[in-house]
Amino acid sequence: MPAKILIIEDDPSIGKLLRRALLLERYEATLVADGFEGLRAFAEEEPDLIILDLMLPGIDGIEVCKRIREESNVPIIMLTARDMVEDRVEGLDSGADDYVTKPFDIDELLARVRAHLRRVEAQPQKPVLQFADLVMDTAARSVRRGDREIELTAREFDLLELFMRHPNQVLTRSQIYDEIWDYDFGGSSNIIEVYIRYLRTKLEKEGEPRLIYTKRGAGYILREP
């Protein structure tokens, strides 16, 4: 059965290009042109992947992404002309899995679609993960430290899950980029440091011991004090 792709894009020429390319790849493709229609189509179609424009009439892509993420872990590729690192962080922080800037290469976009669909197909049933007093329920996407529940964004959760699946192992910056972002922000980007700081702040909010440590010149490691 072909994968179902929902395109939420208000530019008619880009929307038609995307739909035609996806149909040629033998996917099912539905195109809508505003945020509210996108949410309706998501509820009705139950797509396997969503390509989501950032600037939309009705409600913007950030809000659409947040609402979808409250109900589903469907892969979301955000498509936008805004290419500042801050914009990428906002998009990813809202729950998007990938961020593609316009103008884009259609072959590269299709490769990203295939990669995200493969990841979903290959994903095994995830157990509850535990390290020290930190407990992660990957099915419910909830995290607790001791008796305290910790609220994480989608990207923070994915990053912490990566550490919890590789405890006591140094993860390099390139490994984290490959696993969490799927592409390079550039050598000067500090996005990993930003998200490590977010996690530390939330994990240590009540004065708990640090669990994520920096290995200077190597990467980061989840270990007990």
C-alpha positions in Angstrom: 0.0 0.0 0.0 1.5 3.4 -1.0 2.3 5.9 1.7 -0.1 8.8 2.1 1.5 12.2 2.0 -0.3 15.4 3.1 1.0 18.7 1.5 -0.1 21.9 3.3 1.2 24.6 1.0 -0.5 27.9 -0.1 1.7 28.6 -3.1 -0.2 26.9 -6.0 2.9 26.3 -8.2 4.9 24.8 -5.3 1.9 22.7 -4.2 1.3 21.3 -7.7 5.0 20.6 -8.2 5.2 18.6 -4.9 2.0 16.7 -5.6 3.0 15.8 -9.1 6.5 14.6 -7.9 5.0 12.5 -5.1 2.5 10.9 -7.4 5.3 10.0 -9.9 7.0 8.3 -6.9 3.8 6.3 -6.5 2.7 7.9 -3.2 -0.8 9.1 -2.5 -0.7 12.9 -2.2 -3.3 15.3 -0.9 -2.8 19.0 -1.3 -4.5 21.7 0.8 -3.8 25.4 0.9 -4.3 26.8 4.5 -3.7 25.8 8.1 -7.3 25.0 9.0 -7.7 22.8 6.0 -4.5 21.1 6.8 -5.7 20.1 10.3 -9.0 18.9 8.8 -7.2 16.8 6.2 -4.8 15.4 8.9 -7.7 14.2 10.9 -9.5 12.7 7.9 -6.6 11.3 5.9 -4.3 10.0 8.7 -1.2 10.6 6.5 2.1 8.8 6.9 4.0 12.0 6.4 3.3 15.7 6.2 5.0 18.4 4.1 4.1 21.7 5.9 4.6 25.3 4.7 5.5 27.7 7.5 3.6 30.8 6.2 0.0 29.8 5.8 -3.4 31.7 5.8 -5.7 30.9 8.6 -3.1 29.6 11.1 0.6 29.4 10.5 2.7 26.3 10.1 4.1 26.5 13.6 0.7 26.3 15.2 -0.4 23.6 12.8 2.7 21.6 13.7 2.1 22.0 17.4 -1.5 20.9 17.2 -0.7 17.8 15.1 2.2 16.9 17.4 -0.2 16.8 20.4 -2.0 13.9 18.7 0.5 12.1 16.5 4.2 11.4 15.9 3.7 11.5 12.1 6.9 12.8 10.4 6.6 16.5 9.5 8.9 18.1 7.0 8.6 21.9 7.3 9.1 23.9 4.1 9.8 27.6 4.2 11.7 30.5 2.8 12.9 31.5 6.3 16.5 30.2 6.6 17.9 31.8 9.8 19.0 29.4 12.5 16.5 30.9 14.9 13.7 30.1 12.4 14.9 26.5 12.1 15.0 26.2 15.9 11.5 27.5 16.2 10.2 25.1 13.5 12.0 22.1 15.0 11.0 23.1 18.5 7.3 23.1 17.5 7.6 19.4 16.6 8.9 19.3 13.0 11.2 16.4 12.1 13.0 18.2 9.3 13.3 21.7 7.9 13.8 22.5 4.2 14.3 26.0 2.9 13.0 27.4 -0.4 14.1 27.3 -3.1 14.7 23.5 -2.7 15.8 20.7 -4.9 12.9 18.3 -5.5 15.2 15.2 -5.6 16.7 16.1 -2.2 13.2 16.6 -0.8 12.0 13.3 -2.1 15.1 11.6 -0.6 14.2 13.1 2.8 10.6 11.9 2.4 12.0 8.3 1.7 14.4 8.6 4.7 11.6 9.6 7.1 9.2 6.9 5.9 12.0 4.2 6.2 12.6 5.4 9.8 9.0 5.0 10.7 8.8 1.5 9.0 11.9 0.3 10.8 11.1 1.7 14.2 10.7 -1.1 16.7 8.3 -1.1 19.6 10.0 1.2 22.1 10.2 0.2 25.8 10.3 2.3 28.9 13.9 3.5 29.3 15.5 4.2 32.7 18.8 5.6 33.7 19.6 6.5 37.4 16.4 8.2 38.6 15.4 9.3 35.1 12.5 7.3 33.5 11.3 7.8 29.9 8.1 6.2 28.5 8.7 6.4 24.8 5.2 5.4 23.9 3.5 8.1 26.0 6.5 10.4 25.3 6.7 11.3 29.0 9.7 11.8 31.3 10.0 11.7 35.0 12.9 12.3 37.4 12.1 10.7 40.6 8.6 11.8 41.4 8.8 14.9 39.2 7.3 15.0 35.7 9.4 16.9 33.2 7.8 18.7 30.2 10.0 18.4 27.1 9.6 19.7 23.6 9.6 17.1 20.8 13.2 17.9 19.9 14.4 17.8 23.5 12.6 14.4 24.0 14.3 13.0 20.9 17.7 14.2 22.1 17.3 12.8 25.6 16.0 9.5 24.1 19.2 9.3 22.0 21.3 9.6 25.2 19.2 7.1 27.1 19.6 4.5 24.4 23.4 5.0 24.6 24.2 5.5 28.3 27.8 5.9 29.4 28.8 6.4 25.7 30.3 9.5 24.3 28.1 10.9 21.4 29.9 13.1 19.0 28.4 16.3 17.5 28.2 14.6 14.1 26.4 11.6 15.5 23.9 13.8 17.2 23.3 15.8 14.0 22.8 12.6 12.0 20.4 11.1 14.5 18.4 14.1 15.6 18.5 16.7 12.8 19.4 14.5 9.7 21.3 17.4 8.2 24.1 19.9 9.1 23.4 23.4 10.4 27.0 24.3 9.6 30.2 24.2 11.5 29.5 27.4 13.3 26.1 26.4 14.6 25.7 26.0 18.4 22.3 24.3 18.2 23.5 21.2 20.0 24.9 23.3 22.8 21.6 25.2 23.0 19.5 22.0 23.4 22.0 20.4 25.8 21.5 23.5 28.0 17.7 23.2 27.7 17.9 19.6 28.9 20.2 20.3 31.7 18.0 23.2 33.0 14.9 21.0 33.0 16.6 17.8 34.4 18.3 19.7 37.2 15.5 22.2 38.0 15.1 20.9 41.6 18.8 20.7 42.3 19.2 17.1 41.1 22.7 15.9 40.2 23.9 16.4 36.6 23.5 13.5 34.2 24.6 14.9 30.8 28.3 15.8 30.8 30.5 17.5 28.2 33.6 15.6 27.0 35.7 18.5 25.8 36.8 17.9 22.2 34.8 14.7 21.9 31.0 15.2 22.5 28.5 14.5 25.3 27.8 11.6 27.6 24.9 10.5 29.8 26.5 9.1 33.0 26.0 9.2 36.8 27.9 11.7 38.8 
